[in-house]
Each structure stands twice: as C-alpha cells, then as structure tokens.
C-alpha cells in the first residue's frame, strides 16, 4: 500500500546528480548474524549507515548489514540523525525510497515525529534551486504525497514550504501549509514567514489576519518580534506593492500596537516611515511616531531624527528643529554630521545665517550641556560660508575659511566658488578675481561653476570685455564653458546690441561640442528680436525646433511682439497660429501685445475681438489691456469710448484703474477743454485710493491754464504741497508762464518754497 502511494512522486521526481559526498569510514562488524549488535551512539550509528549507503549507491536496499543496523536501532535514532541520513541523498527519489524502506521493511519503524524530520530533509532537497528538474509544482505534489503518509508536519518543513510556494506565487498553497500545521506547533518564525509571503503578494488583509493572531497572543508562542515589525512596516511602505493601499495613519496605529508588545520598528524602517510621513505633509504624525518610539525605549538613531529634521526644515519649523536637537542629546541619540548639515542647510536656505552659526558653534562644544562632540567637515563649512555669501556677508565667509583651516579642513573648489559668487554678486569683481588667483596658487582646481560665477559677475556689472578675456583665457587652459556660460555671454552682448558677437558665440558652441539648450535659443531669439533682426530670430527658432526643442510661450510672445512692431501682421498671425498648433496656449501677454498693436493702428474692431477671445480663454484683462485701448481712444479723440471702457473697468472688472489710466483720461479731457470732467476723475482717484502723481497735476494745471481757472489751480498746488508731490520742470514751465502774467508771482514763490498758496492774498 505504501509503495502504491509513492508511485506518483517517484515517477515525477527524477535523479538530479550523482553523489558527491566524501568517502566515509566503512562499517566493520565482528558480531555474528544471530547476535544483536551492541548499542551504538547516534553519531557512530549515523556514520556506519552513511558509509554503507555511500559504498552501495545502487543496491543498498538488499544490504543485510544496513537492514540489521536499522532493525536493531530504529528506536534509538534521534530525529536529527534521521534528518542527517535522509539529507545525505542527492535526489528526492532516493530519499523517498529510503523513507519508504524504513517505514515498510523494518519490524519497528521510527516514530512519526522522527519521520517528520526525514520529510523535512526531502522538502529541502526538492526545493533546492540548483537541481535541474526543480519546479514549485513538484514540491507541491510532494507535499500532497506527504499528507498521505500521515506524518505530522514540523514547523521547519512548514516554513520551508511556505517560503517556497510564496516565491513561486502560489500564495494560496502557502496559506494551506500554514493551516495544515498543528496550531500548537506554530511559532513566531513560521508566522513571520507567512506574513512576508502575504505582504510581498499584496494580500494585505490576509496578512492582517495573521498579524491580529500574533498581536492577540498572550502566551508568547507567536508574539510579534522585531522581524515581524520589519516585515509588516517594510511591506506597507513599499510604494509599488500590489493590493490594498494602507494609509500612513494605519501604519502609525500598527507601530503603537507593536509598542504594546515592546517591539519597535528597526532604525531603517522607522526612518522610512518618518520620511514617508514628512513627504505626505504629515509632519505632526511623524513627530508623534518618533517620540512614541523614543519614549518607549525603542532603538532611535540619528537617521530617523534626520528624516524628521528634513521635514521640519521644509516647513520652516525651526523651533521644533532646535527642540528635537536638544531631545536627541537628552535621550542619548548621538547626532552626526548629517544632522547638523540638515540644520545648517535649512537655516541658511531661509537666510537665518546667525542662527545657523549658533548651531554650528554647538557642534564641537564637547560633552557639556550645550555642546556636541561632532567635528565639522568641509561640507558643513561650505554650507555656512555659502549661506553668509548669499546674504551679502562675504567677509564673514572669509573669516570662516580661516577657522576652517585652523580645524584641519582645507578649502576646496566648492568653498572658493561660494566666495567668488558672493563677491561677484556684490559687484566686487576685483576681490573675486583675487580669490580666484589664491585658489590657483593653492592648487585648488576651478570648475565650470567658478568660470560661470566670474563671467556672470563681470557681465552683470558692465565688464563684458573682461568677461570675454577671462573666458578665452580659461578655454586656453582647458576649462571649457557650458550652456550657462554661453547664455550669459550671449545675453550680455545682446543687451549692448552687439548681435554679431552674440551670433559668433552661438556658432562657436557647435565647434567646441557644447550643445545649446533651450535657454540659449530663447536668449538669442529675444536679443535678435529686440534688435529688429526678425528674420535671424525666425531662423534661430527654426534651428531650435529642428534640434528637438520647443518654443515656449515667452519666445512666441517675443516674436509676435517683434513682428507687430515691424508692422508684419501676417507673420504675427502666423506665429499665433503656429503657437496654437504646437499646443502652447496664448497667455495675457500674447493678447495684450495684439490688442495694443491693433489699438495703435486704429483697428478697434479687431482689438475688441481679441479682448473677447481673451475673456473666452478665461484670462483676466489687466491694466495693460485696458490701458492700451483707452490710450488709443484718447489719441484719436474718442473720449466717449475711452470713458465707457473706464467705467467698465471700474465697475464690472476686478482690475481697478491705476494712476496711469487716470492720467491718460485726465490729460485727454483737459486737452479737449473738459476740465470739470477731469476734476471729477481726480475726486474719483481720491475715493478709490489711487494717489495722483506729478503727471496728474501737470495735466490738470495745463487744462486750468487754458481756461485761466486760478482758484482751482491754487487748490491743486496746495494739494501737491500737502501730498509732498514734488513739481518737475513741466510743472514749473506751466506755472512760470501763467502766474507772473496774471500778477501771482508771490504765490509761485511760496509754492516753490513749499508753502500753501491759498493763505496769501494777491
């Protein structure tokens, strides 16, 4: 019967490789065949049995000596001895053959518990991946046959099978094996193995059922341990996991439940959890988790605190950053260089350099109540130096360099780059060049960032020729510029209208194998358009597109504006059409450019068409939009339409008129002898909180002069004095031509001296 049960696995599981075990000592027996052998130790017995099996690889089943040894010692063989003998076979077929042999041939076969270890050895053989005929399906079939033997499954075999089926994606089989195991035999290890399989397969709910059993266990047999926490938290934090997604809040709740069993996430998992919470914007929950583990005695290390510090830094929560640093010291968590790097970086990033310096000074303050025994490295010094340079305190940066040297840290390329960039931005080009010379003298190699800082500083402060000379000098020494270098130089030459030099630099880029990026193209297009060289700008745009770049909305706007200024309406329309076909949506600047152009040429119908289209695209017309139309209406004397737009702007629009709009209308009204309407607009300005400027008063005074309205002119002069609105040469020209001619020279003198004129009599 037993032989028939074995027929299926024996047919399926074939020999894998010949035995390669080393020769063992041969068994030499002096006993007669009728006398039982003397009792042997398990080690001696195993050695003798293995020797016989080794020397008789094909016919051991008919070996009388083996039968005698096994018959007289089957009850004395320990489970580990049976495991050792079974594991010595190289194929499952031979191992099963041996198992069947001792079950069916011996008068007193080993007990079932001992046989379970033999099956463990067989499972290990079957699961071995280096066997050419290995497959999870064969392991599964072997497990089916195993159940037919009615041999109890031990926990080691169960763990092996659960893991094997899990790797093969046969998760249901893993669960079945776990259920087959006697509940009294289950332990934390086998539960962890199943948890790992379920988590990797995305079977979160099934995993939680196993976890609940572990968490509810009070006898300690399957209570969670550190591995449990690592498996569960790690699996839940894996973002690409299949199955139900678990929120960070649920994970935090699990950490609390694990804490009740006095087990906590490992430092690595705790760091991952805090990082995830911070990235999700849940800084407070990250704070709570870290402190819960820390206060309960969990293993908290610097990386977990560093993750929280990073999140707090992004939120500019500097008080809690300082508090956490103090708590690390109180709880014996030693901060590292990265801890202080995070603190310094965020403080410097938000220009809190004095606070950063205080933290820096605490680093190496020893083991006192305020200090930490952390030696700053070059990176930390560079962070602090860069922070001071970015707020314009380069001299403090130089002091830190000397301090850096005294502590055994030599300044490197980054150190000098920070200083050079700081002095360049401050306009101290000579000092920056001096530092560059010191850098070379000390053997610190400059890089392209050094080059860009100096070239950018020189160009920004009008020293373009010096920048070009320095650039050529560095190229001669083998330090090549990059796209940023060329963009800076091209932009500088475009700004001084030296377009030929800008084009020469652009062409040089291909010669030195420096590929232009989109910004280089944008810069050159803007420069060429500004210089009126629209054909060249269009050519560069076509080259840009040919090289795989796309024009952005800013570049399209520049080209459309350039074509409008040159009255090349067809090309402006062509650019607008191309822009829309390329999927680049026109913005407010696009519409304002077109509305302004059509307003200037008097095509108000087309201008209003674009205004309606602008609103249809849900773009809010701006002061510039209304200003272009109102100004154009004023120029052609169409004050009615100008005032209509103004009223629409004041009431229905969310864009209130500004001083420029009021000045356009006041000036135009006064020129058209509508002084009282202009005065009412000045009252409107006051009601709307729009402050008049010198141009406003000049327009009104000119209008009042034309109708010789002295009293109102004096009122306006007093308003200018009260509002500290200084007269300009236009104001003085109007008043000096008007007031002396009508006998009001004294009032003119008083106005010039800053006194109110209405208090004086003529």
C-alpha positions in Angstrom: 0.0 0.0 0.0 2.8 2.3 0.9 4.5 1.5 -2.4 1.4 2.5 -4.3 1.2 5.8 -2.5 4.8 6.5 -3.5 4.3 5.8 -7.2 3.3 9.3 -8.2 6.2 11.3 -6.7 8.7 8.6 -7.7 7.5 8.9 -11.2 7.7 12.7 -11.2 10.9 13.4 -9.2 14.0 12.2 -11.1 17.6 11.8 -10.2 19.4 15.2 -10.2 23.1 14.4 -10.0 25.4 11.6 -8.8 26.5 11.6 -5.2 29.5 13.8 -4.4 29.8 13.1 -0.7 33.3 12.4 0.5 34.1 8.8 1.3 33.1 7.7 4.8 34.6 5.1 7.2 33.4 1.6 6.3 31.5 -0.2 9.0 33.5 -3.2 10.3 31.3 -5.6 12.3 32.6 -8.5 14.2 29.2 -9.6 15.5 27.6 -12.8 14.3 24.4 -12.6 12.2 22.3 -14.0 15.0 23.5 -11.8 17.8 22.2 -8.3 18.2 24.9 -5.6 17.9 26.0 -3.7 20.9 24.3 -0.3 21.5 25.9 2.4 19.4 25.9 6.2 19.8 23.8 8.2 17.3 27.0 9.6 15.8 28.6 6.2 15.3 25.4 4.7 14.0 24.9 7.5 11.5 28.5 7.2 10.4 28.1 3.5 9.7 24.7 3.9 7.9 26.1 6.6 5.7 29.2 4.5 4.9 27.0 1.7 3.7 24.8 4.0 1.7 27.9 5.6 0.2 29.5 2.3 -0.8 26.3 0.8 -2.1 24.7 3.6 -4.1 22.5 1.3 -6.2 21.8 -1.8 -4.2 21.7 -0.7 -0.6 18.1 -1.9 -0.2 19.4 -5.5 -0.3 22.3 -4.9 2.1 21.8 -7.1 5.1 24.2 -5.1 7.3 22.1 -1.9 6.7 18.9 -3.8 7.4 20.5 -5.2 10.6 21.7 -1.8 11.8 18.3 -0.1 11.1 16.3 -3.0 12.6 18.1 -3.0 15.9 18.4 0.8 16.2 15.3 2.3 14.6 14.0 3.4 18.0 17.4 4.8 19.1 17.8 7.0 16.0 17.1 10.6 17.0 15.1 12.9 14.7 18.3 14.8 13.9 20.0 11.5 12.9 17.2 10.6 10.6 17.3 14.1 9.1 21.1 13.8 8.6 20.8 10.4 6.9 17.9 11.5 4.6 19.6 14.7 3.7 22.7 12.8 2.5 20.8 11.7 -0.6 21.2 13.8 -3.7 17.7 13.3 -5.1 14.3 13.2 -3.7 13.6 9.9 -5.4 16.4 8.2 -3.4 15.4 10.0 -0.2 11.8 8.9 -0.7 13.0 5.4 -1.4 14.9 5.4 1.9 11.9 6.7 3.8 9.6 4.1 2.3 12.2 1.4 3.1 12.4 2.2 6.8 8.6 2.5 7.1 7.7 -0.7 5.3 10.7 -3.0 5.8 11.8 -2.5 9.4 9.9 -4.5 12.1 9.7 -1.4 14.3 9.8 1.7 12.1 10.8 5.1 13.7 8.0 7.1 15.4 6.1 9.7 13.3 7.9 12.7 14.8 11.2 11.3 13.7 9.9 10.6 10.3 8.7 14.3 10.0 12.4 15.3 10.1 13.1 12.9 7.2 10.4 14.6 5.2 11.9 18.0 6.1 15.1 16.8 4.5 13.2 15.6 1.4 11.5 19.0 1.1 14.8 20.7 1.3 16.1 18.5 -1.5 13.1 19.2 -3.6 13.2 22.9 -3.0 16.9 23.2 -3.9 17.0 25.6 -6.9 20.3 24.2 -8.2 18.6 21.0 -9.2 17.9 20.9 -13.0 14.4 19.5 -12.6 13.4 21.9 -9.8 9.8 23.3 -10.0 7.4 24.6 -7.4 4.8 22.3 -8.8 6.9 19.2 -8.0 7.3 20.5 -4.4 3.5 20.9 -4.3 3.0 17.3 -5.5 5.5 16.1 -3.0 3.5 17.9 -0.2 0.3 16.1 -1.3 2.0 12.7 -1.1 3.5 13.7 2.3 -0.1 14.2 3.7 -1.0 10.7 2.5 1.8 9.3 4.7 0.0 10.7 7.8 3.3 12.1 9.1 2.9 15.2 11.1 4.3 18.4 9.5 7.0 20.0 11.7 7.5 23.8 11.8 10.8 23.8 9.9 9.2 21.9 7.0 6.2 24.2 7.1 8.4 27.3 7.0 10.3 25.9 4.0 7.2 25.1 2.1 5.5 28.5 2.8 8.6 30.3 1.6 8.9 28.0 -1.5 5.3 28.4 -2.6 5.4 32.1 -1.8 8.4 32.7 -4.1 6.6 30.8 -6.9 3.4 33.0 -6.5 1.4 30.0 -5.0 0.2 32.1 -2.1 -2.9 30.0 -1.5 -0.7 26.9 -1.1 1.4 28.8 1.4 -1.7 29.6 3.4 -2.8 25.9 3.2 0.6 24.7 4.6 0.2 27.1 7.5 -3.3 25.8 8.2 -2.0 22.2 8.0 0.5 22.9 10.7 -0.7 22.0 14.2 -1.6 25.2 16.0 0.4 24.1 19.0 3.4 23.8 16.7 3.2 27.3 15.3 5.7 29.9 16.4 6.7 33.4 15.7 9.1 32.3 12.9 6.6 30.5 10.8 4.1 33.3 11.3 6.7 35.8 10.1 7.5 33.7 7.0 3.8 33.7 6.0 3.5 37.4 6.7 6.4 38.0 4.4 4.8 36.0 1.6 1.4 37.7 2.0 2.9 41.2 2.1 5.0 40.6 -1.0 1.9 39.3 -2.8 -0.1 42.4 -1.8 -2.5 40.2 0.3 -2.7 42.9 3.0 -6.0 41.9 4.5 -4.8 38.2 4.8 -1.6 39.4 6.3 -3.5 41.5 8.9 -5.5 38.4 9.9 -2.2 36.6 10.7 -0.9 39.7 12.4 -4.0 40.0 14.6 -3.5 36.5 15.8 0.1 37.4 16.8 -0.9 40.6 18.5 -3.6 38.8 20.5 -1.3 36.1 21.6 -0.6 36.2 25.3 1.4 33.0 25.8 4.4 34.3 23.8 4.4 31.4 21.3 3.6 33.6 18.2 4.0 37.0 19.7 5.5 39.6 17.3 9.2 40.3 17.4 11.5 42.7 15.6 11.4 40.7 12.4 7.5 40.9 12.4 7.7 44.7 12.6 10.3 44.8 9.9 8.3 42.6 7.5 5.0 44.4 8.1 6.2 48.0 8.1 8.6 47.4 5.3 5.9 45.8 3.2 3.4 48.5 3.8 5.9 51.3 3.0 6.8 49.6 -0.3 5.1 52.0 -2.7 4.9 49.6 -5.6 3.1 46.9 -3.6 0.0 45.3 -5.1 -3.3 45.0 -3.3 -4.9 47.4 -0.9 -3.0 50.5 -0.1 -2.7 51.2 3.6 -2.6 54.8 4.8 0.2 56.2 6.9 -2.3 56.6 9.7 -2.9 52.9 9.8 0.8 52.2 9.8 1.2 54.6 12.7 -1.5 52.7 14.5 0.4 49.5 14.0 3.5 51.0 15.5 1.5 51.7 18.6 0.2 48.1 18.8 3.7 46.7 18.3 4.8 49.0 21.1 2.4 47.3 23.5 4.4 44.1 22.9 7.7 46.1 23.5 8.8 45.6 19.9 9.6 48.6 17.6 10.5 49.3 14.0 14.2 48.9 13.3 16.1 52.2 12.8 15.9 51.7 9.0 12.1 51.1 9.0 11.5 54.0 11.4 13.5 56.3 9.1 11.5 55.1 6.1 8.2 55.7 7.9 9.1 59.2 9.1 10.4 60.1 5.6 7.0 58.9 4.1 5.0 60.9 6.6 7.0 64.0 6.0 6.7 63.7 2.3 3.0 63.4 2.7 2.9 66.6 4.7 2.1 64.8 7.9 4.9 66.3 10.0 2.9 66.2 13.2 2.3 62.5 12.9 6.0 61.9 12.1 6.8 63.9 15.2 4.4 61.7 17.3 5.8 58.4 15.9 9.4 59.3 16.6 8.7 60.4 20.1 6.4 57.4 20.9 9.3 55.0 19.9 11.9 57.2 21.7 9.9 57.5 24.9 9.1 53.8 25.0 12.7 52.8 24.8 12.9 51.8 21.1 16.1 52.0 19.2 16.2 55.5 17.8 19.3 56.5 15.8 20.4 59.7 14.1 19.0 58.8 10.6 15.4 58.7 12.0 15.8 62.1 13.6 17.5 63.4 10.4 14.4 62.4 8.4 12.2 64.4 10.8 14.5 67.3 10.8 14.4 67.4 7.0 10.6 67.5 7.1 10.6 70.2 9.7 13.1 72.2 7.7 10.9 72.2 4.6 8.1 73.6 6.8 10.4 76.2 8.3 9.6 74.9 11.7 12.9 76.0 13.2 11.7 76.0 16.9 10.9 72.3 16.7 14.1 71.6 14.8 16.0 73.1 17.8 13.8 71.2 20.2 14.5 67.9 18.5 18.2 68.5 18.6 18.0 69.1 22.3 15.9 66.0 22.8 18.4 63.9 20.9 21.0 64.9 23.5 18.7 64.2 26.4 17.9 60.7 25.1 21.4 59.7 24.2 20.8 59.8 20.5 24.1 61.0 19.1 23.7 63.4 16.2 26.0 63.0 13.2 27.5 65.4 10.6 24.3 64.8 8.5 22.1 66.1 11.4 24.0 69.4 11.5 24.1 69.5 7.8 20.3 69.4 7.6 20.0 72.1 10.2 22.6 74.4 8.7 21.3 73.9 5.2 17.7 74.8 6.0 18.7 77.8 8.2 21.0 79.1 5.5 18.4 78.5 2.8 16.0 80.8 4.6 18.7 83.4 5.3 18.8 82.7 9.1 22.6 82.6 9.0 23.2 83.9 12.5 21.1 81.0 13.9 23.0 78.7 11.7 26.2 80.0 13.2 24.9 79.3 16.7 24.1 75.7 15.8 27.5 75.3 14.2 29.3 76.6 17.3 27.4 74.0 19.4 28.7 71.1 17.2 32.2 70.8 18.7 31.4 72.2 22.1 32.3 69.0 23.8 30.1 67.0 26.1 28.8 69.9 28.1 25.2 70.8 28.5 25.2 72.8 25.3 27.8 71.2 23.1 28.0 68.1 20.9 31.1 66.0 20.1 30.7 66.3 16.4 33.6 67.5 14.3 32.5 69.7 11.4 33.7 68.7 7.9 34.4 70.7 4.8 30.8 70.3 3.6 29.4 71.9 6.7 31.9 74.8 6.5 30.9 75.2 2.9 27.2 75.3 3.7 27.7 78.0 6.3 30.1 80.0 4.0 27.6 79.8 1.2 24.8 81.0 3.5 26.7 84.1 4.5 27.8 84.8 0.9 24.2 84.6 -0.3 23.1 87.3 2.2 25.9 89.6 1.2 28.2 88.9 4.2 31.2 87.7 2.2 33.7 89.0 4.7 32.2 86.6 7.4 32.7 83.8 4.8 36.4 84.7 4.6 36.7 84.5 8.4 35.1 81.0 8.4 37.7 79.9 5.8 40.5 80.8 8.2 38.6 79.0 11.0 38.2 76.1 8.7 42.0 75.9 8.1 42.7 76.0 11.8 40.5 73.0 12.3 42.3 70.9 9.7 39.8 71.4 6.9 41.3 72.7 3.7 39.0 74.8 1.5 38.1 73.1 -1.8 36.6 74.1 -5.1 33.1 74.5 -3.6 34.5 76.8 -0.8 36.1 79.2 -3.3 33.0 79.0 -5.6 30.8 80.2 -2.8 33.1 83.1 -2.0 33.7 84.1 -5.6 30.0 84.0 -6.4 29.2 86.1 -3.3 31.8 88.8 -4.2 30.7 88.8 -7.9 27.0 89.3 -6.9 28.1 92.2 -4.7 29.9 93.8 -7.6 33.3 93.3 -6.0 34.8 91.7 -9.1 38.4 92.5 -8.3 38.1 90.7 -4.9 36.5 87.7 -6.7 39.4 87.7 -9.2 41.9 87.9 -6.3 40.3 84.8 -4.7 40.5 83.0 -8.0 44.2 83.7 -8.0 44.6 82.4 -4.5 42.6 79.3 -5.5 45.1 78.6 -8.3 48.1 79.3 -6.1 46.9 76.7 -3.5 46.4 74.1 -6.3 42.6 74.0 -6.0 41.2 73.4 -9.4 38.5 75.7 -10.7 35.5 74.2 -12.4 32.8 75.4 -14.8 30.9 76.9 -11.8 33.9 79.1 -11.0 34.0 80.2 -14.6 30.3 81.0 -14.7 30.4 82.9 -11.5 33.2 85.2 -12.7 31.8 85.6 -16.2 28.3 86.3 -14.9 29.6 88.8 -12.4 31.6 90.7 -15.0 28.8 90.8 -17.5 26.3 91.9 -14.9 28.4 94.8 -13.9 29.3 96.0 -17.4 32.7 94.4 -17.8 31.8 92.3 -20.8 35.2 92.6 -22.4 36.9 91.4 -19.2 34.4 88.5 -19.1 35.3 87.6 -22.7 39.0 87.8 -22.0 38.7 85.6 -18.9 36.5 83.1 -20.8 39.1 82.8 -23.6 41.9 82.5 -21.0 40.1 79.6 -19.3 39.4 77.9 -22.6 43.1 78.1 -23.4 43.8 76.3 -20.1 41.4 73.5 -20.9 38.4 74.7 -18.8 35.5 74.7 -21.3 32.3 76.6 -20.7 28.9 75.1 -20.8 25.5 76.2 -22.0 25.2 78.6 -19.0 28.5 80.3 -19.8 27.4 80.9 -23.4 23.9 82.0 -22.4 25.4 84.6 -20.1 27.8 86.0 -22.7 25.2 85.9 -25.5 22.7 87.7 -23.3 25.3 90.4 -22.3 26.2 91.1 -26.0 22.5 91.2 -27.0 21.9 93.7 -24.2 24.5 96.1 -25.6 23.2 95.4 -29.2 26.3 93.6 -30.3 24.3 90.9 -32.1 27.1 89.9 -34.3 29.3 88.9 -31.4 26.3 87.0 -29.8 25.8 85.1 -33.1 29.5 84.3 -33.2 29.4 82.8 -29.7 26.3 80.8 -30.7 28.2 79.4 -33.7 31.2 78.7 -31.5 29.2 76.4 -29.4 28.9 73.7 -32.1 32.7 74.0 -32.8 33.5 73.1 -29.2 30.8 70.4 -29.0 28.8 72.4 -26.4 25.1 71.7 -27.3 22.9 74.7 -26.9 20.0 74.2 -24.5 16.6 75.8 -24.8 17.6 78.9 -22.7 20.5 79.7 -25.2 17.9 79.7 -28.0 15.4 81.8 -26.0 18.1 84.3 -25.2 19.3 84.7 -28.8 15.7 84.9 -30.1 15.0 87.7 -27.6 18.2 89.6 -28.5 17.7 89.3 -32.2 14.0 90.4 -31.9 14.9 93.3 -29.7 17.5 94.4 -32.3 14.9 94.2 -35.0 16.5 91.3 -36.8 13.4 89.2 -37.0 14.5 87.1 -40.0 17.5 85.9 -38.0 15.3 85.4 -34.9 12.9 83.2 -37.0 15.9 81.3 -38.4 17.2 80.5 -34.9 13.6 79.5 -33.9 13.6 77.0 -36.8 17.0 75.6 -35.9 15.8 75.3 -32.3 12.8 73.2 -33.4 14.9 71.1 -35.8 17.1 70.2 -32.8 14.2 68.9 -30.8 13.4 71.9 -28.7 10.0 73.7 -28.5 9.4 77.4 -28.3 7.8 78.4 -25.0 5.0 81.0 -24.6 7.6 83.7 -23.8 9.5 83.1 -27.0 6.3 83.2 -29.1 5.3 86.4 -27.3 8.7 88.0 -28.1 8.4 87.1 -31.8 4.8 88.2 -32.1 5.6 91.5 -30.4 8.6 92.0 -32.7 6.5 91.3 -35.8 3.8 93.7 -34.6 6.4 96.5 -34.0 7.6 96.0 -37.6 4.0 96.0 -38.9 4.4 92.5 -40.2 0.9 91.4 -39.3 0.8 88.3 -41.5 3.9 86.9 -39.7 2.5 87.8 -36.3 -0.7 85.9 -37.2 1.4 83.0 -38.5 3.3 82.8 -35.2 0.0 82.9 -33.3 -1.4 80.0 -35.4 1.9 78.0 -35.0 1.7 78.6 -31.3 -1.8 77.2 -31.0 -0.9 74.2 -33.3 2.1 73.5 -31.0 -0.3 73.2 -28.0 1.1 76.4 -26.4 -1.8 78.4 -25.1 -1.6 82.2 -25.6 -1.4 84.0 -22.3 -2.2 87.5 -21.2 0.9 88.9 -22.7 0.1 87.4 -26.1 -3.4 89.0 -26.1 -2.1 92.3 -24.7 0.5 92.5 -27.4 -2.1 92.0 -30.2 -4.7 94.3 -28.5 -2.1 97.0 -28.1 -1.0 96.7 -31.8 -4.5 96.9 -33.2 -5.4 99.7 -30.9 -2.4 101.8 -32.0 -3.2 101.3 -35.7 -6.8 102.3 -35.0 -8.4 98.8 -35.7 -10.6 98.9 -32.7 -12.9 96.2 -34.0 -10.0 93.6 -34.2 -8.7 94.8 -30.8 -12.1 94.1 -29.2 -12.3 90.8 -31.0 -9.1 89.7 -29.2 -10.3 91.2 -26.0 -13.4 89.0 -26.2 -11.3 86.0 -27.1 -9.1 86.7 -24.1 -12.0 86.6 -21.8 -13.3 83.5 -23.5 -10.0 81.8 -22.7 -10.6 82.7 -19.0 -7.7 85.2 -19.0 -8.4 88.2 -16.9 -7.8 91.5 -18.8 -5.2 93.5 -16.9 -4.5 97.2 -16.5 -2.2 96.9 -19.5 -5.1 95.5 -21.6 -7.5 98.4 -20.8 -4.7 100.9 -20.9 -3.8 100.0 -24.5 -7.4 100.5 -25.6 -8.1 103.7 -23.5 -4.8 105.3 -24.7 -5.6 104.6 -28.3 -9.1 106.0 -28.0 -7.7 109.1 -26.3 -5.1 109.6 -29.1 -7.9 109.7 -31.7 -10.1 111.9 -29.6 -12.7 109.3 -29.0 -13.3 110.2 -25.3 -16.7 108.6 -25.2 -15.5 105.1 -25.9 -12.5 105.7 -23.6 -14.7 106.7 -20.7 -17.0 103.7 -21.5 -14.1 101.3 -21.1 -13.0 103.2 -18.0 -16.5 102.8 -16.4 -16.5 99.1 -17.4 -13.1 98.7 -15.8 -14.2 100.5 -12.6 -17.4 98.5 -12.1 -17.6 95.2 -13.9 -13.9 94.3 -13.9 -11.8 93.0 -11.0 -9.0 95.2 -12.3 -9.2 98.7 -10.7 -7.7 101.6 -12.8 -4.3 102.8 -11.6 -2.7 106.2 -11.8 -1.5 105.7 -15.4 -5.1 105.1 -16.6 -6.4 108.1 -14.7 -3.6 110.3 -16.1 -4.4 109.2 -19.7 -8.0 110.3 -19.3 -7.3 113.5 -17.4 -4.7 114.6 -19.9 -7.0 113.9 -22.8 -10.1 115.5 -21.2 -8.1 118.7 -20.4 -6.8 118.9 -23.9 -10.3 118.7 -25.1 -11.5 121.5 -22.7 -13.4 119.1 -20.5 -11.7 120.3 -17.4 -14.6 119.7 -15.0 -14.9 116.1 -16.1 -11.2 115.8 -15.5 -11.5 117.3 -12.0 -14.3 114.8 -11.2 -11.8 112.0 -12.1 -9.4 113.4 -9.6 -12.1 113.1 -7.0 -12.7 109.6 -8.2 -9.0 108.9 -7.7 -9.3 110.0 -4.1 -12.3 107.8 -3.5 -10.6 104.8 -4.9 -7.4 105.4 -3.0 -5.3 106.0 -6.2 -2.6 108.5 -5.5 -2.1 111.2 -8.1 1.5 111.9 -9.2 3.2 114.9 -10.8 2.0 113.9 -14.2 -1.6 114.0 -12.9 -1.2 117.6 -11.5 0.7 118.7 -14.6 -2.2 117.6 -16.9 -4.8 119.4 -14.7 -2.7 122.6 -14.3 -2.3 122.8 -18.1 -6.0 122.4 -18.5 -6.8 125.0 -15.9 -4.2 127.4 -17.5 -6.0 127.1 -20.8 -9.3 128.4 -19.2 -7.5 130.6 -16.7 -9.1 129.0 -13.6 -6.7 130.3 -11.0 -8.6 129.4 -7.8 -8.7 125.7 -8.7 -5.1 125.9 -9.8 -4.2 127.2 -6.3 -6.1 124.3 -4.7 -4.2 121.8 -6.8 -0.9 123.5 -5.9 -1.8 123.2 -2.2 -2.6 119.5 -2.7 0.8 118.9 -4.3 2.4 120.6 -1.2 0.3 118.6 1.3 1.0 115.3 -0.5 4.7 116.0 -0.9 4.3 115.6 -4.7 7.4 117.5 -6.0 6.9 119.6 -9.1 9.1 118.8 -12.1 10.3 121.0 -15.0 6.9 120.7 -16.7 5.1 122.0 -13.6 7.4 124.9 -13.4 7.1 125.7 -17.1 3.3 125.8 -16.8 3.3 128.0 -13.7 6.1 130.4 -14.7 4.3 131.1 -18.0 1.0 131.6 -16.3 1.2 133.0 -12.8 3.5 136.0 -13.3 1.4 137.0 -16.3 -1.6 137.3 -14.1 0.2 139.0 -11.1 0.6 135.9 -8.9 4.4 135.8 -8.7 4.3 135.7 -4.9 2.2 132.6 -4.8 4.5 131.0 -7.3 7.4 131.8 -5.0 5.5 130.4 -2.0 4.7 127.2 -3.9 8.4 126.7 -4.9 9.4 127.2 -1.2 6.9 124.6 -0.1 4.2 126.8 1.4 0.5 126.8 0.9 -0.5 129.5 -1.6 -4.2 129.8 -0.7 -3.3 131.6 2.6 -1.7 134.5 0.8 -3.5 137.4 -0.7 -2.7 138.7 -4.2 
